[in-house]
């Protein structure tokens, strides 16, 4: 976590330095909002997961470097999944995270662009109304990895942007305990549709 904080501060400093030479490089700031459809899966097939639509909101920047852009973003993300356990026990897991995607983008033709890059999860919390959630032995507080990735396509029209992106994980989240017997790996991915505006 300390290394992530150092990376975040470095990126903020980089954006600040670049902003002072905006005439040469070109820097944009703005806001982004959108909806996401998560896909959580648990290694034990006895667990039935029903994913629900979530949302995200945050700040975006775009630093133009020749034909490429570097686009650091800071996004607050909410997701939810309904969990069905044996003996007809059900409950919801509601996750909230603070993500720092650092996307590298390039224009293909006209307003159409592609982008990809790493996603650093700075804060990751999960709330649950499962009957086991308050027991000390069960750890369901962190359902996402601290490092993941995203890739997608984007349309930019002057100050407006629209993007469709896929968010994936490099590896499963280990040691997720839903009950005393159900402890295993959980994997998450999502597709999101976003609208942004640059000031």
Backbone as CSV, one residue per row, in Angstrom:
resi,resn,N_x,N_y,N_z,CA_x,CA_y,CA_z,C_x,C_y,C_z
1,UNK,0.819,-1.201,0.000,0.000,0.000,0.000,0.857,1.258,0.000
2,UNK,2.011,1.213,0.665,2.902,2.370,0.684,3.393,2.693,-0.715
3,UNK,3.725,1.655,-1.496,4.206,1.888,-2.859,3.109,2.497,-3.728
4,UNK,1.837,2.120,-3.485,0.731,2.699,-4.242,0.577,4.178,-3.927
5,UNK,0.761,4.547,-2.662,0.668,5.960,-2.290,1.776,6.771,-2.956
6,UNK,2.967,6.189,-3.001,4.092,6.872,-3.655,3.798,7.058,-5.139
7,UNK,3.245,6.000,-5.770,2.909,6.074,-7.189,1.853,7.137,-7.429
8,UNK,0.831,7.177,-6.569,-0.241,8.151,-6.724,0.297,9.573,-6.612
9,UNK,1.140,9.820,-5.614,1.726,11.157,-5.439,2.597,11.541,-6.628
10,UNK,3.308,10.557,-7.171,4.158,10.812,-8.334,3.321,11.209,-9.540
11,UNK,2.184,10.523,-9.717,1.309,10.840,-10.848,0.699,12.227,-10.698
12,UNK,0.300,12.569,-9.474,-0.237,13.910,-9.230,0.810,14.968,-9.526
13,UNK,2.056,14.716,-9.090,3.144,15.659,-9.360,3.399,15.788,-10.853
14,UNK,3.342,14.647,-11.572,3.547,14.665,-13.016,2.483,15.497,-13.704
15,UNK,1.234,15.329,-13.262,0.151,16.110,-13.849,0.336,17.594,-13.582
16,UNK,0.813,17.936,-12.381,1.027,19.332,-12.040,2.118,19.969,-12.875
17,UNK,3.210,19.233,-13.057,4.308,19.749,-13.881,3.863,19.916,-15.321
18,UNK,3.108,18.921,-15.812,2.657,18.989,-17.199,1.678,20.133,-17.407
19,UNK,0.857,20.394,-16.389,-0.138,21.460,-16.507,0.520,22.822,-16.686
20,UNK,1.715,23.011,-16.147,2.399,24.297,-16.274,2.887,24.538,-17.693
21,UNK,2.989,23.462,-18.482,3.417,23.607,-19.883,2.312,23.164,-20.822
22,UNK,1.067,23.529,-20.459,-0.093,23.073,-21.221,-0.063,23.562,-22.659
23,UNK,0.587,24.717,-22.922,0.639,25.220,-24.291,1.454,24.288,-25.184
24,UNK,2.433,23.628,-24.619,3.310,22.753,-25.410,2.723,21.343,-25.509
25,UNK,2.265,20.802,-24.379,1.822,19.408,-24.349,0.314,19.297,-24.530
26,UNK,-0.453,20.043,-23.775,-1.909,19.977,-23.824,-2.454,19.116,-22.706
27,UNK,-3.158,19.740,-21.767,-3.714,19.026,-20.624,-5.192,19.380,-20.490
28,UNK,-6.027,18.352,-20.274,-7.454,18.561,-20.035,-7.836,17.938,-18.706
29,UNK,-8.795,18.585,-18.024,-9.336,18.061,-16.773,-10.841,17.963,-16.917
30,UNK,-11.439,16.999,-16.238,-12.881,16.880,-16.337,-13.461,15.892,-15.351
31,UNK,-14.729,15.558,-15.580,-15.469,14.624,-14.743,-15.992,13.477,-15.592
32,UNK,-16.186,12.329,-14.950,-16.688,11.146,-15.636,-17.706,10.441,-14.756
33,UNK,-18.751,9.914,-15.372,-19.757,9.125,-14.660,-20.218,8.004,-15.578
34,UNK,-20.651,6.896,-14.973,-21.093,5.793,-15.806,-21.690,4.661,-15.008
35,UNK,-22.074,3.624,-15.719,-22.640,2.419,-15.116,-21.726,1.245,-15.446
36,UNK,-21.723,0.246,-14.561,-20.914,-0.937,-14.795,-21.736,-2.195,-14.529
37,UNK,-21.385,-3.241,-15.243,-22.004,-4.552,-15.049,-20.899,-5.503,-14.604
38,UNK,-20.827,-5.836,-13.312,-19.759,-6.700,-12.818,-20.066,-8.172,-13.078
39,UNK,-19.027,-8.972,-13.019,-19.164,-10.425,-13.141,-18.239,-11.069,-12.116
40,UNK,-18.788,-11.354,-10.932,-18.030,-12.026,-9.874,-18.245,-13.530,-9.983
41,UNK,-17.192,-14.296,-9.760,-17.298,-15.751,-9.768,-16.498,-16.319,-8.600
42,UNK,-17.044,-17.372,-7.988,-16.416,-18.033,-6.848,-16.070,-19.460,-7.257
43,UNK,-14.929,-19.967,-6.775,-14.446,-21.265,-7.239,-15.358,-22.424,-6.850
44,UNK,-16.125,-22.274,-5.771,-17.027,-23.341,-5.335,-18.373,-23.158,-6.026
45,UNK,-18.801,-24.152,-6.819,-20.036,-24.044,-7.584,-21.280,-24.093,-6.706
46,UNK,-21.113,-24.385,-5.416,-22.259,-24.369,-4.504,-22.728,-22.946,-4.222
47,UNK,-21.907,-21.975,-4.590,-22.250,-20.569,-4.390,-22.879,-20.014,-5.665
48,UNK,-24.053,-19.464,-5.545,-24.768,-18.895,-6.690,-24.671,-17.372,-6.607
49,UNK,-24.014,-16.774,-7.583,-23.814,-15.326,-7.586,-24.667,-14.687,-8.678
50,UNK,-25.425,-13.673,-8.305,-26.221,-12.914,-9.260,-25.723,-11.475,-9.249
51,UNK,-25.045,-11.087,-10.313,-24.438,-9.765,-10.380,-25.488,-8.702,-10.710
52,UNK,-25.316,-7.529,-10.090,-26.221,-6.412,-10.313,-25.442,-5.221,-10.858
53,UNK,-26.133,-4.358,-11.570,-25.484,-3.187,-12.155,-25.002,-2.243,-11.067
54,UNK,-23.843,-1.623,-11.302,-23.280,-0.648,-10.384,-23.018,0.666,-11.091
55,UNK,-22.243,1.526,-10.465,-21.965,2.833,-11.047,-20.598,3.331,-10.604
56,UNK,-20.088,4.342,-11.291,-18.824,4.968,-10.942,-18.882,6.465,-11.254
57,UNK,-18.047,7.210,-10.535,-17.997,8.662,-10.673,-16.596,9.113,-10.295
58,UNK,-16.052,10.082,-11.050,-14.718,10.529,-10.689,-14.166,11.636,-11.558
59,UNK,-12.871,11.884,-11.342,-12.146,12.920,-12.070,-11.275,12.279,-13.135
60,UNK,-11.127,12.972,-14.263,-10.301,12.475,-15.363,-9.359,13.575,-15.837
61,UNK,-8.219,13.160,-16.343,-7.287,14.074,-16.992,-6.830,13.434,-18.297
62,UNK,-6.361,14.266,-19.200,-5.822,13.775,-20.462,-4.615,14.627,-20.823
63,UNK,-3.463,13.991,-20.870,-2.211,14.679,-21.167,-1.764,14.268,-22.563
64,UNK,-1.735,15.189,-23.489,-1.413,14.885,-24.878,0.094,14.889,-25.084
65,UNK,0.605,13.773,-25.582,2.027,13.622,-25.893,2.150,13.120,-27.325
66,UNK,2.253,14.050,-28.270,2.294,13.655,-29.672,0.969,13.053,-30.100
67,UNK,1.004,11.850,-30.679,-0.225,11.198,-31.116,-0.847,10.341,-30.010
68,UNK,-0.190,10.276,-28.850,-0.697,9.514,-27.722,-1.223,10.445,-26.637
69,UNK,-2.049,9.893,-25.754,-2.456,10.598,-24.544,-2.231,9.684,-23.353
70,UNK,-1.869,10.275,-22.237,-1.820,9.568,-20.962,-2.974,10.110,-20.128
71,UNK,-3.843,9.208,-19.686,-5.088,9.626,-19.053,-5.222,9.054,-17.639
72,UNK,-4.615,9.691,-16.631,-4.853,9.264,-15.244,-6.281,9.626,-14.830
73,UNK,-6.912,8.730,-14.091,-8.278,8.943,-13.637,-8.373,8.538,-12.164
74,UNK,-9.278,9.145,-11.448,-9.522,8.778,-10.058,-11.021,8.524,-9.935
75,UNK,-11.411,7.247,-9.767,-12.813,6.854,-9.848,-13.283,6.178,-8.559
76,UNK,-14.445,6.607,-8.079,-15.134,5.918,-6.984,-16.130,4.958,-7.621
77,UNK,-16.031,3.662,-7.269,-16.808,2.627,-7.944,-17.648,1.860,-6.935
78,UNK,-18.932,1.671,-7.254,-19.830,0.854,-6.441,-20.304,-0.340,-7.267
79,UNK,-20.273,-1.522,-6.647,-20.766,-2.736,-7.288,-21.536,-3.560,-6.267
80,UNK,-22.391,-4.465,-6.769,-23.205,-5.276,-5.873,-23.446,-6.646,-6.487
81,UNK,-23.436,-7.669,-5.657,-23.716,-9.021,-6.114,-24.545,-9.735,-5.050
82,UNK,-25.565,-10.450,-5.496,-26.388,-11.252,-4.582,-25.775,-12.642,-4.456
83,UNK,-25.602,-13.104,-3.233,-24.949,-14.381,-2.973,-25.977,-15.390,-2.476
84,UNK,-26.037,-16.530,-3.165,-26.889,-17.623,-2.732,-26.035,-18.765,-2.212
85,UNK,-26.256,-19.147,-0.951,-25.471,-20.197,-0.309,-26.341,-21.428,-0.060
86,UNK,-25.723,-22.559,0.250,-26.510,-23.753,0.583,-27.480,-23.481,1.731
87,UNK,-28.533,-24.290,1.814,-29.584,-24.178,2.843,-30.387,-22.896,2.671
88,UNK,-30.452,-22.423,1.418,-31.284,-21.274,1.054,-30.917,-19.997,1.812
89,UNK,-29.654,-19.854,2.104,-29.158,-18.624,2.725,-28.740,-17.656,1.618
90,UNK,-29.271,-16.437,1.639,-28.926,-15.439,0.635,-28.559,-14.120,1.306
91,UNK,-27.849,-13.309,0.571,-27.463,-11.992,1.063,-26.751,-11.225,-0.030
92,UNK,-26.495,-9.958,0.207,-25.836,-9.101,-0.777,-24.439,-8.717,-0.313
93,UNK,-23.518,-8.669,-1.269,-22.208,-8.077,-1.059,-22.184,-6.759,-1.825
94,UNK,-21.865,-5.670,-1.136,-21.798,-4.356,-1.763,-20.372,-3.836,-1.635
95,UNK,-19.719,-3.651,-2.751,-18.330,-3.222,-2.728,-18.219,-1.751,-3.111
96,UNK,-17.239,-1.099,-2.524,-16.880,0.260,-2.916,-15.368,0.342,-2.994
97,UNK,-14.877,0.995,-4.024,-13.436,1.086,-4.200,-13.070,2.443,-4.788
98,UNK,-11.833,2.832,-4.543,-11.259,4.036,-5.137,-10.146,3.578,-6.059
99,UNK,-10.364,3.744,-7.358,-9.444,3.218,-8.366,-8.687,4.340,-9.059
100,UNK,-7.455,4.028,-9.429,-6.608,4.955,-10.171,-6.195,4.298,-11.490
101,UNK,-7.043,4.376,-12.528,-6.636,3.887,-13.842,-5.641,4.864,-14.483
102,UNK,-4.616,4.329,-15.112,-3.661,5.147,-15.866,-3.675,4.622,-17.300
103,UNK,-4.501,5.230,-18.124,-4.723,4.743,-19.480,-3.812,5.443,-20.486
104,UNK,-3.362,4.694,-21.461,-2.627,5.244,-22.605,-3.530,5.081,-23.819
105,UNK,-3.815,6.198,-24.502,-4.758,6.155,-25.612,-4.156,6.650,-26.906
106,UNK,-4.776,6.256,-28.008,-4.342,6.679,-29.334,-5.554,6.790,-30.244
107,UNK,-5.542,7.753,-31.152,-6.634,7.952,-32.087,-6.494,6.999,-33.274
108,UNK,-7.592,6.325,-33.613,-7.596,5.459,-34.786,-8.015,6.241,-36.024
109,UNK,-9.213,6.797,-35.984,-9.714,7.604,-37.097,-10.804,8.529,-36.576
110,UNK,-10.757,9.786,-36.953,-11.758,10.743,-36.511,-11.824,10.804,-34.995
111,UNK,-13.022,10.682,-34.422,-13.166,10.737,-32.954,-12.930,9.394,-32.260
112,UNK,-12.704,8.332,-33.055,-12.574,6.992,-32.485,-11.175,6.749,-31.954
113,UNK,-11.094,6.313,-30.686,-9.818,6.071,-30.037,-9.837,4.719,-29.329
114,UNK,-8.655,4.204,-29.047,-8.505,3.017,-28.210,-7.614,3.372,-27.024
115,UNK,-7.765,2.624,-25.923,-6.933,2.883,-24.750,-6.783,1.612,-23.933
116,UNK,-5.734,1.559,-23.135,-5.485,0.428,-22.243,-4.474,0.863,-21.195
117,UNK,-4.452,0.147,-20.065,-3.475,0.464,-19.037,-3.799,-0.195,-17.712
118,UNK,-2.926,-0.018,-16.736,-3.132,-0.620,-15.409,-4.139,0.166,-14.583
119,UNK,-4.745,-0.531,-13.616,-5.681,0.086,-12.673,-5.205,-0.249,-11.268
120,UNK,-4.911,0.788,-10.475,-4.453,0.613,-9.108,-5.623,0.880,-8.161
121,UNK,-5.971,-0.098,-7.340,-7.054,0.063,-6.380,-6.475,0.586,-5.069
122,UNK,-6.807,1.829,-4.725,-6.244,2.487,-3.556,-7.049,2.191,-2.293
123,UNK,-8.361,2.016,-2.449,-9.239,1.710,-1.322,-10.236,0.656,-1.775
124,UNK,-10.480,-0.339,-0.929,-11.295,-1.472,-1.335,-12.050,-1.993,-0.120
125,UNK,-13.365,-1.848,-0.111,-14.153,-2.256,1.047,-15.421,-2.972,0.593
126,UNK,-15.835,-3.952,1.371,-17.044,-4.698,1.062,-17.927,-4.778,2.303
127,UNK,-19.211,-4.459,2.127,-20.206,-4.616,3.185,-21.130,-5.770,2.813
128,UNK,-21.624,-6.483,3.831,-22.454,-7.646,3.555,-23.554,-7.777,4.593
129,UNK,-24.705,-8.301,4.138,-25.768,-8.634,5.079,-25.928,-10.145,5.205
130,UNK,-24.908,-10.896,4.803,-24.916,-12.334,5.041,-24.872,-12.603,6.549
131,UNK,-25.495,-13.676,7.014,-25.523,-13.928,8.462,-24.153,-14.211,9.060
132,UNK,-23.144,-14.491,8.210,-21.807,-14.796,8.709,-20.902,-13.572,8.699
133,UNK,-21.390,-12.443,8.170,-20.510,-11.316,7.875,-19.888,-10.678,9.107
134,UNK,-20.574,-10.740,10.253,-20.067,-10.077,11.453,-19.150,-10.958,12.290
135,UNK,-18.927,-12.189,11.867,-18.068,-13.070,12.637,-16.606,-12.797,12.314
136,UNK,-15.800,-12.798,13.332,-14.410,-12.389,13.204,-13.609,-13.279,12.256
137,UNK,-13.979,-14.551,12.146,-13.183,-15.490,11.358,-13.361,-15.327,9.857
138,UNK,-14.334,-14.548,9.412,-14.628,-14.466,7.989,-14.108,-13.151,7.409
139,UNK,-13.367,-13.256,6.331,-12.768,-12.078,5.696,-13.394,-11.873,4.325
140,UNK,-14.346,-10.967,4.240,-14.925,-10.636,2.948,-14.807,-9.132,2.690
141,UNK,-13.841,-8.510,3.343,-13.733,-7.054,3.245,-13.069,-6.591,1.957
142,UNK,-12.277,-7.446,1.324,-11.555,-7.032,0.125,-11.769,-8.058,-0.990
143,UNK,-12.643,-7.713,-1.911,-12.970,-8.663,-2.977,-12.198,-8.401,-4.263
144,UNK,-11.441,-7.323,-4.328,-10.740,-6.996,-5.563,-9.242,-6.921,-5.319
145,UNK,-8.472,-7.236,-6.363,-7.018,-7.148,-6.277,-6.585,-5.686,-6.303
146,UNK,-5.403,-5.414,-5.769,-4.900,-4.035,-5.756,-4.380,-3.596,-7.124
147,UNK,-4.128,-4.556,-8.020,-3.661,-4.219,-9.366,-4.465,-5.004,-10.384
148,UNK,-5.087,-4.301,-11.320,-5.841,-4.926,-12.397,-5.560,-4.156,-13.688
149,UNK,-6.418,-4.308,-14.685,-6.172,-3.614,-15.953,-7.505,-3.268,-16.606
150,UNK,-7.436,-2.360,-17.564,-8.625,-1.966,-18.320,-8.224,-1.707,-19.764
151,UNK,-9.163,-1.907,-20.676,-8.951,-1.633,-22.096,-10.302,-1.312,-22.714
152,UNK,-10.300,-0.450,-23.719,-11.580,-0.119,-24.323,-11.476,0.788,-25.524
153,UNK,-12.636,1.254,-25.946,-12.737,2.185,-27.079,-13.427,3.447,-26.591
154,UNK,-13.153,4.538,-27.286,-13.641,5.843,-26.830,-13.972,6.721,-28.022
155,UNK,-14.965,7.562,-27.847,-15.299,8.598,-28.813,-15.117,9.952,-28.141
156,UNK,-14.370,10.853,-28.792,-14.182,12.203,-28.253,-14.724,13.230,-29.235
157,UNK,-15.607,14.091,-28.726,-16.160,15.178,-29.520,-15.923,16.476,-28.762
158,UNK,-14.843,17.179,-29.109,-14.469,18.416,-28.427,-14.346,18.172,-26.929
159,UNK,-15.291,18.664,-26.108,-15.177,18.510,-24.659,-15.843,17.250,-24.117
160,UNK,-16.607,16.569,-24.934,-17.327,15.379,-24.482,-16.581,14.110,-24.865
161,UNK,-16.744,13.055,-24.047,-16.161,11.752,-24.349,-17.116,10.652,-23.891
162,UNK,-17.122,9.576,-24.643,-17.924,8.401,-24.328,-17.010,7.192,-24.479
163,UNK,-17.013,6.321,-23.475,-16.148,5.147,-23.593,-16.838,3.886,-23.109
164,UNK,-16.430,2.788,-23.704,-16.857,1.446,-23.317,-15.593,0.692,-22.976
165,UNK,-15.504,0.181,-21.727,-14.260,-0.448,-21.307,-14.489,-1.778,-20.611
166,UNK,-13.491,-2.634,-20.733,-13.469,-3.911,-20.022,-12.456,-3.814,-18.903
167,UNK,-12.851,-4.212,-17.702,-11.967,-4.200,-16.542,-11.726,-5.640,-16.105
168,UNK,-10.480,-6.082,-16.115,-10.153,-7.457,-15.764,-9.118,-7.541,-14.663
169,UNK,-8.919,-8.743,-14.140,-7.946,-8.991,-13.096,-6.814,-9.851,-13.627
170,UNK,-5.597,-9.614,-13.122,-4.467,-10.453,-13.468,-4.518,-11.794,-12.739
171,UNK,-5.082,-11.803,-11.530,-5.170,-13.041,-10.758,-6.378,-12.999,-9.835
172,UNK,-6.777,-14.173,-9.348,-7.925,-14.276,-8.454,-7.592,-13.686,-7.085
173,UNK,-8.652,-13.281,-6.375,-8.513,-12.853,-4.985,-8.619,-14.088,-4.107
174,UNK,-7.559,-14.396,-3.359,-7.514,-15.623,-2.562,-8.060,-15.396,-1.155
175,UNK,-8.499,-16.495,-0.533,-8.891,-16.475,0.867,-10.176,-15.748,1.166
176,UNK,-11.093,-15.643,0.188,-12.382,-15.009,0.440,-13.276,-16.019,1.156
177,UNK,-13.730,-15.678,2.360,-14.523,-16.598,3.178,-15.958,-16.126,3.240
178,UNK,-16.858,-16.910,2.676,-18.282,-16.608,2.735,-18.942,-17.289,3.930
179,UNK,-18.487,-18.490,4.250,-18.880,-19.187,5.473,-17.642,-19.915,5.986
180,UNK,-17.801,-20.616,7.080,-16.671,-21.353,7.640,-16.190,-22.442,6.688
181,UNK,-17.116,-23.010,5.909,-16.752,-24.067,4.970,-16.418,-23.538,3.584
182,UNK,-16.987,-22.411,3.216,-16.793,-21.880,1.864,-15.733,-20.797,1.878
183,UNK,-14.493,-21.210,1.725,-13.353,-20.302,1.655,-12.588,-20.623,0.372
184,UNK,-12.395,-19.629,-0.471,-11.720,-19.921,-1.725,-11.406,-18.677,-2.515
185,UNK,-11.189,-18.872,-3.810,-10.802,-17.785,-4.704,-12.033,-17.151,-5.337
186,UNK,-11.988,-15.844,-5.439,-13.039,-15.111,-6.143,-12.401,-14.276,-7.241
187,UNK,-13.064,-14.217,-8.368,-12.557,-13.448,-9.498,-13.622,-12.449,-9.933
188,UNK,-13.191,-11.266,-10.315,-14.146,-10.257,-10.766,-13.664,-9.608,-12.056
189,UNK,-14.618,-9.299,-12.878,-14.382,-8.519,-14.083,-15.634,-7.698,-14.324
190,UNK,-15.554,-6.708,-15.178,-16.733,-5.882,-15.419,-16.612,-5.180,-16.762
191,UNK,-17.767,-4.758,-17.252,-17.848,-3.908,-18.441,-18.540,-2.631,-18.011
192,UNK,-18.002,-1.499,-18.421,-18.600,-0.226,-18.010,-18.792,0.709,-19.204
193,UNK,-19.823,1.501,-19.116,-20.131,2.516,-20.117,-20.099,3.865,-19.430
194,UNK,-19.292,4.797,-19.959,-19.035,6.052,-19.261,-19.225,7.261,-20.155
195,UNK,-19.599,8.350,-19.527,-19.712,9.651,-20.188,-18.834,10.629,-19.428
196,UNK,-18.006,11.371,-20.173,-17.118,12.333,-19.536,-17.221,13.702,-20.181
197,UNK,-16.783,14.708,-19.443,-16.788,16.081,-19.956,-15.524,16.785,-19.482
198,UNK,-14.781,17.374,-20.428,-13.571,18.127,-20.123,-13.897,19.624,-20.043
199,UNK,-13.365,20.270,-19.022,-13.623,21.715,-18.822,-12.687,22.547,-19.690
